[in-house]
Amino acid sequence: MIFINFIYFLLIFHVQYIWTYQCLQCATKVYNHLVTINNLSSPTEDDCNIVEAIHGCYIHIDWLADGTSKVYYKTDPDLPYDSISAIIERQVILDTNEYSTRRSIGYSCRSNRTSCNTIDDLKRAGISIEFPTDKQIQKFDSLIVPIKTFNGSLCSQFSNTINCPKPDLVHCRQCMSVLQHLDVCSTCSREKVTRNYFVYRTTVFLNMASRLERITIGCQKGNNCNSMKNMKRIQRMLTIELDSAEFYRSIASITKSTVILLLTVIFTGWFWLN
């Protein structure tokens, strides 16, 4: 009976233990220049704290359009754990006709032993990703070119979701489309427009060997610039490649160490009680 109670309390403790994750919470690091993934510097101890999280840890890098780079940390991210998100965003500011590109990488994880959202983890994610080149991305500049006269009736209009706003062709200002998996929303937006753009986001779920892609277009060119055809062209020609083999090995190692820890504690308790 004593041993059964011991196991019961041990399991309660272990569930609480494995449901609390140790994350780095550091001050945002801003580089006043573009850095490569290999040149990232680790934060000092004074910049960071170890905090507990319920849903996991996250680390993210942005290579921004203004030539700077930014690394930031957070807990309980929206991104599912054990996943990597890579983003390409190309935009043109309407007032200046200035084109720019933003790239970013985010890594979401869980660990109840040590922090998993470190610079080294971000480097592993970054080294595994291959972005398309600037030249490949710039081939789509004609899709988002600014124009002086906008005609909403020339936007592609199609939806197979219930959350897609109905177009107001009289007052709308920009063709809009979102493609995610099989869900499509192509409409015309009334929101104030300061830029034309497209965003291509790939999320790779490491423990399921699967990926989810989301493409967004905001354009004014007409001629169905926000069409499914154009979104598929972006998806086909700007594919973000990821080699996840190293992450699969890491996940297997973490799972094995957790099981060994639990079995060690159980057998130690059984030995002392007998």
C-alpha positions as CSV (number, residue, x, y, z in Angstrom):
1,M,0.0,0.0,0.0
2,I,2.8,2.4,0.9
3,F,4.5,1.7,-2.5
4,I,1.2,2.3,-4.4
5,N,0.8,5.6,-2.6
6,F,4.4,6.5,-3.5
7,I,3.8,5.7,-7.1
8,Y,0.6,7.8,-7.1
9,F,2.3,10.9,-5.7
10,L,5.3,10.3,-7.9
11,L,3.1,10.4,-11.0
12,I,1.4,13.6,-9.8
13,F,4.7,15.2,-9.3
14,H,6.0,14.0,-12.7
15,V,2.9,15.3,-14.5
16,Q,3.4,18.7,-13.0
17,Y,7.1,18.5,-13.8
18,I,6.6,17.6,-17.5
19,W,3.8,20.2,-17.9
20,T,6.0,23.0,-16.8
21,Y,8.6,24.1,-19.3
22,Q,11.8,26.0,-18.7
23,C,12.3,28.9,-21.1
24,L,14.7,31.7,-21.7
25,Q,13.2,35.2,-21.4
26,C,15.8,37.6,-22.7
27,A,15.9,41.3,-23.7
28,T,15.3,41.8,-27.4
29,K,18.6,41.9,-29.2
30,V,18.8,44.5,-32.0
31,Y,21.6,44.5,-34.6
32,N,22.0,47.7,-36.6
33,H,23.1,45.6,-39.6
34,L,22.1,42.4,-41.3
35,V,23.7,39.4,-39.6
36,T,23.9,35.8,-40.8
37,I,22.5,33.0,-38.8
38,N,26.1,31.9,-37.9
39,N,27.1,35.3,-36.6
40,L,24.4,35.6,-33.9
41,S,25.8,36.3,-30.4
42,S,24.4,34.7,-27.3
43,P,22.9,37.0,-24.7
44,T,24.7,37.6,-21.4
45,E,23.3,36.3,-18.1
46,D,22.2,39.8,-17.1
47,D,20.0,40.0,-20.2
48,C,18.1,36.8,-19.5
49,N,15.9,34.9,-16.9
50,I,14.8,31.4,-16.8
51,V,11.0,31.4,-16.6
52,E,8.3,28.7,-16.4
53,A,5.8,28.3,-19.2
54,I,2.7,26.1,-19.7
55,H,2.7,25.8,-23.5
56,G,6.3,26.0,-24.4
57,C,9.1,28.4,-25.5
58,Y,9.9,30.4,-28.6
59,I,12.8,32.3,-30.2
60,H,12.6,34.3,-33.4
61,I,14.8,36.3,-35.7
62,D,13.7,39.0,-38.2
63,W,15.9,40.3,-41.0
64,L,14.1,43.6,-41.4
65,A,13.5,45.7,-44.5
66,D,15.5,48.7,-43.1
67,G,18.7,46.6,-42.9
68,T,18.6,45.8,-39.2
69,S,18.1,42.4,-37.5
70,K,16.2,41.6,-34.4
71,V,16.1,38.5,-32.1
72,Y,13.4,38.1,-29.5
73,Y,12.2,35.5,-27.0
74,K,8.7,34.6,-25.7
75,T,6.8,32.0,-23.8
76,D,3.6,30.2,-24.6
77,P,3.7,31.0,-28.4
78,D,0.9,30.6,-30.8
79,L,3.1,28.4,-32.9
80,P,2.7,24.7,-32.1
81,Y,5.6,23.2,-30.2
82,D,8.4,21.4,-32.1
83,S,7.9,23.5,-35.2
84,I,9.8,25.9,-37.3
85,S,8.2,28.9,-39.1
86,A,9.9,30.6,-42.0
87,I,8.5,33.8,-43.6
88,I,9.2,35.8,-46.7
89,E,7.5,39.2,-47.0
90,R,7.9,41.4,-50.1
91,Q,6.4,44.9,-50.1
92,V,6.3,48.2,-51.9
93,I,5.4,51.5,-50.1
94,L,2.9,53.3,-52.2
95,D,4.1,56.9,-51.4
96,T,7.7,56.2,-52.2
97,N,7.6,53.2,-54.6
98,E,10.3,51.7,-52.4
99,Y,10.5,47.9,-52.5
100,S,11.9,45.8,-49.6
101,T,12.1,42.2,-48.4
102,R,11.8,40.8,-44.9
103,R,12.8,37.2,-43.9
104,S,12.2,35.6,-40.5
105,I,12.6,32.3,-38.7
106,G,10.8,31.2,-35.5
107,Y,11.4,28.1,-33.5
108,S,8.9,26.8,-30.9
109,C,9.8,24.0,-28.5
110,R,9.2,22.4,-25.1
111,S,11.8,21.2,-22.5
112,N,11.3,20.6,-18.8
113,R,15.0,20.1,-18.1
114,T,16.9,23.0,-19.9
115,S,15.8,25.9,-22.0
116,C,15.3,25.0,-25.6
117,N,14.9,28.5,-27.1
118,T,18.6,29.4,-27.1
119,I,20.7,31.0,-29.8
120,D,22.2,27.6,-30.6
121,D,18.7,26.2,-31.2
122,L,17.9,29.2,-33.4
123,K,21.1,28.5,-35.3
124,R,20.1,24.9,-35.8
125,A,16.8,26.0,-37.3
126,G,18.4,28.6,-39.5
127,I,21.1,26.3,-40.9
128,S,18.4,23.8,-41.8
129,I,16.4,26.4,-43.9
130,E,17.1,27.5,-47.4
131,F,15.3,30.7,-48.5
132,P,14.8,31.6,-52.2
133,T,17.2,34.2,-53.5
134,D,16.5,37.9,-53.8
135,K,16.4,37.6,-57.6
136,Q,13.7,34.9,-57.3
137,I,11.6,37.0,-54.9
138,Q,12.0,40.1,-57.0
139,K,10.4,38.4,-60.0
140,F,7.1,39.0,-58.4
141,D,7.5,42.7,-58.1
142,S,5.3,43.3,-61.1
143,L,2.4,41.6,-59.2
144,I,2.4,44.3,-56.4
145,V,3.4,47.3,-58.5
146,P,1.6,50.6,-57.4
147,I,-1.0,52.1,-59.7
148,K,-2.7,55.5,-59.7
149,T,-6.2,54.3,-60.6
150,F,-7.7,51.3,-58.9
151,N,-10.7,49.3,-60.1
152,G,-12.1,46.8,-57.6
153,S,-14.1,44.9,-60.2
154,L,-10.7,43.7,-61.6
155,C,-10.0,41.7,-58.4
156,S,-10.4,38.0,-58.2
157,Q,-13.5,37.2,-56.0
158,F,-13.8,33.7,-54.6
159,S,-14.2,32.1,-51.2
160,N,-14.8,28.6,-49.8
161,T,-14.7,29.8,-46.1
162,I,-17.3,31.5,-44.0
163,N,-15.0,34.2,-42.6
164,C,-14.2,35.8,-45.9
165,P,-15.5,39.5,-46.1
166,K,-17.8,40.2,-49.0
167,P,-16.3,42.7,-51.4
168,D,-17.6,46.2,-51.7
169,L,-16.5,47.0,-55.2
170,V,-17.5,50.7,-55.0
171,H,-15.4,51.6,-51.9
172,C,-12.7,48.9,-51.8
173,R,-9.1,49.9,-52.2
174,Q,-7.0,46.8,-52.6
175,C,-7.3,43.2,-54.0
176,M,-6.8,40.7,-51.1
177,S,-6.3,37.0,-51.1
178,V,-5.3,34.4,-48.4
179,L,-4.5,30.7,-49.2
180,Q,-4.0,28.3,-46.4
181,H,-4.2,24.5,-47.1
182,L,-7.5,24.2,-49.0
183,D,-9.1,27.4,-47.6
184,V,-9.2,30.3,-50.0
185,C,-10.4,33.9,-49.5
186,S,-10.1,36.3,-52.4
187,T,-11.9,39.6,-52.0
188,C,-11.5,43.4,-52.2
189,S,-10.6,45.3,-49.0
190,R,-11.9,48.7,-47.9
191,E,-9.0,49.2,-45.4
192,K,-6.7,52.2,-45.9
193,V,-3.8,51.1,-48.1
194,T,-0.1,52.2,-47.5
195,R,1.6,49.3,-49.3
196,N,1.2,46.4,-51.7
197,Y,2.7,43.1,-50.6
198,F,2.8,39.3,-50.6
199,V,3.7,37.1,-47.6
200,Y,4.7,33.4,-47.9
201,R,4.8,31.5,-44.6
202,T,5.9,27.9,-44.2
203,T,5.4,26.1,-40.8
204,V,7.1,22.7,-40.5
205,F,5.9,20.4,-37.7
206,L,9.0,18.4,-36.8
207,N,7.3,15.6,-34.9
208,M,4.7,15.0,-37.6
209,A,7.0,15.4,-40.7
210,S,4.4,17.7,-42.2
211,R,4.1,21.4,-43.2
212,L,1.4,24.1,-43.5
213,E,1.8,26.9,-45.9
214,R,0.0,30.3,-45.9
215,I,0.2,32.8,-48.8
216,T,-1.3,36.4,-48.5
217,I,-1.5,38.9,-51.3
218,G,-2.4,42.6,-51.2
219,C,-2.3,44.2,-54.7
220,Q,-3.9,46.9,-56.9
221,K,-2.8,46.0,-60.3
222,G,-6.1,44.4,-61.3
223,N,-6.2,41.6,-63.9
224,N,-6.9,39.2,-61.0
225,C,-3.6,40.0,-59.4
226,N,-4.9,38.2,-56.3
227,S,-5.9,35.1,-58.1
228,M,-5.4,31.5,-57.1
229,K,-3.0,31.1,-60.0
230,N,-0.7,33.8,-58.7
231,M,-0.7,32.4,-55.2
232,K,0.2,28.9,-56.6
233,R,3.0,30.5,-58.6
234,I,4.4,32.0,-55.4
235,Q,4.1,28.7,-53.7
236,R,5.8,26.8,-56.5
237,M,8.6,29.3,-57.3
238,L,9.5,30.5,-53.8
239,T,9.5,27.2,-51.9
240,I,11.3,27.4,-48.6
241,E,13.3,24.2,-48.1
242,L,13.9,22.6,-44.6
243,D,16.1,19.7,-43.6
244,S,14.5,18.4,-40.4
245,A,16.7,15.3,-39.8
246,E,18.7,16.8,-37.0
247,F,15.5,17.9,-35.2
248,Y,14.1,14.4,-35.4
249,R,17.2,13.0,-33.7
250,S,17.0,15.7,-31.0
251,I,13.3,14.8,-30.2
252,A,14.1,11.1,-29.9
253,S,17.0,11.9,-27.5
254,I,14.8,14.2,-25.3
255,T,12.0,11.6,-25.1
256,K,14.5,8.8,-24.2
257,S,16.1,10.8,-21.4
258,T,12.7,11.7,-19.9
259,V,11.6,8.0,-19.8
260,I,15.0,7.0,-18.2
261,L,14.6,9.7,-15.5
262,L,11.1,8.5,-14.6
263,L,12.1,4.8,-14.4
264,T,15.2,5.6,-12.3
265,V,13.1,7.5,-9.7
266,I,10.5,4.7,-9.6
267,F,13.0,1.9,-9.1
268,T,14.9,3.9,-6.5
269,G,11.7,4.4,-4.5
270,W,10.8,0.7,-4.7
271,F,14.3,-0.2,-3.5
272,W,14.2,2.0,-0.4
273,L,10.6,1.0,0.5
274,N,11.5,-2.7,0.4
